[in-house]
Amino acid sequence: MNRKIYMKVNNGVDTLLKAVSTLRRKEFNVLEVSMQQSTLGPGSNLLITVNSAGEQGCERALSHMQGLFDVEEITILDDLNA
């Protein structure tokens, strides 16, 4: 099942590279990555689509992303196009 991981971060490009490399190192299949400047203040919005096996895979991805230094907010969304 494809899931989207939404993150609001302080340091856009650096966190993008850290997040994608962490997911790849943990053997997640990263399908799509999108980054936009936040319109509600400083920082960036990252949206990373991964193919994960069920809820446990999503929770594992969430725990890895929470360990990154400058992540302010993180949410897992269902990919309705999967």
Secondary structure, DSSP 8 states (H G I E B T S, - for coil): -EEEEEEEESSHHHHHHHHHHHHHHTT-EEEEEEEEE-SSSSSEEEEEEEE-SHHHHHHHHHHHHHTSTTEEEEEEEE-TT-
